[in-house]
Amino acid sequence: MTTDPGRFPKCRGAAGAHSAVVPAGDGATVTFNGVKPGRYAIALLHDENDNGKADRALMMMPKEGFGFSRDAKVRMGPPKFDAAAFDVGTAPVRQTIRMRYML
């Protein structure tokens, strides 16, 4: 999860980025605590083989599950930050993200 459009969808290394590791299972829930108000986008990866990276086939097609906040559409690559971005204020925010599989 990041506020930095230039770091989306990888999100790593961005100031104020949040990440989580969630055990596999249907209907997993992730809670980010201490999130400052701002505009964020979330990118999820189901690291099925637990190797710490997004495995790809055929040049860029994801071999593992993925998803984005606001259920942003995937066309010829990941969505842009603005397509996945949502606002966080002082009240709790909930995002439902559907995992997608290309192969």
N, C-alpha and C positions, 0 to 999 in steps of 0.2 A: 504494500500500500504506500503510495507516494503522493506528494503535492507537486512534484517536479515533472512537467510534461516531457522534458528531455531525457528522463530516466525511465519513463514508462515504455514498455511493460516490464522490463527487467527489475526496476525499482531498487536494486541493490546499490548501496553507497550513497543514496540521496539523503541529504539532511532531512531529518524528520520522518524518514521512512520507517514503516513498521512491518515486521514479518512474524510468521508463526509456523510451527510444524505441528500438524494435526494427525493423529493416528487414522489409519484407513477405516472406512466404514460408511454406511449409508447415512445421509443426513447429518454430516459433521457440522458442528457449530464452532466458529472462531470468534473470540471476543478480544478486541483491542482496547486496552485501558490507557488512560492518560493521553488520549489523542487531542491535540490542540485544534481549535476551530480553523477551518480552511476548506479548500477544494481538493478532494482526494480522488484517486482512481485505484482500483484493486485488480491485480492479475494473480490468478491461481494456477498452480501446476500440480498435477497428480504424479508425483515422482514414483512411478510404479516399481522401478527396480532399485530405488533408494541410492542412486549414484550422485545425487546433488546437482543434477543438471537436466535440462530439457532435451531429451533424445529426439532426433529428427531422422526422417527418411526422405528420399527423393528430393534432395537439396534443401528443403525447408518445411516439409510436412511434419507436424508433430506426431510422434508415435505414442505419446502419453496424453492423458486428459488435461484440459485447460479450461479456464473460464475467466470472465471479466465482469466487474461491477456494471450495474445497469443492464446486464445481459447484452453488452455491446456486441454487435455483429462482427464476424470475421470474414473479410473479403481479401483475397490476395495478400494476406499478411495480417498481423494483429491490428486491432482498432487503434485509432489515435486516442490520446489522453482525453480530449473533449468528449468523445463518444462514451467513455466509461466514467467520466468525472461526476461526482456528487458533492454536495455541500455538507460539512459537519459544523454544527454549532455547539450549544451547550447541552441540548437534549440528546438522548441516545438516538442513533441512526441504525437502521437495519437494512442490509442488502441480501437478497437471495440471488445466488450465483449458480447457474446451471453448468455442470461439467460437460464439455464437448469432447468428442473423439473423432479424429479425421480418418484414422486407419483401423 
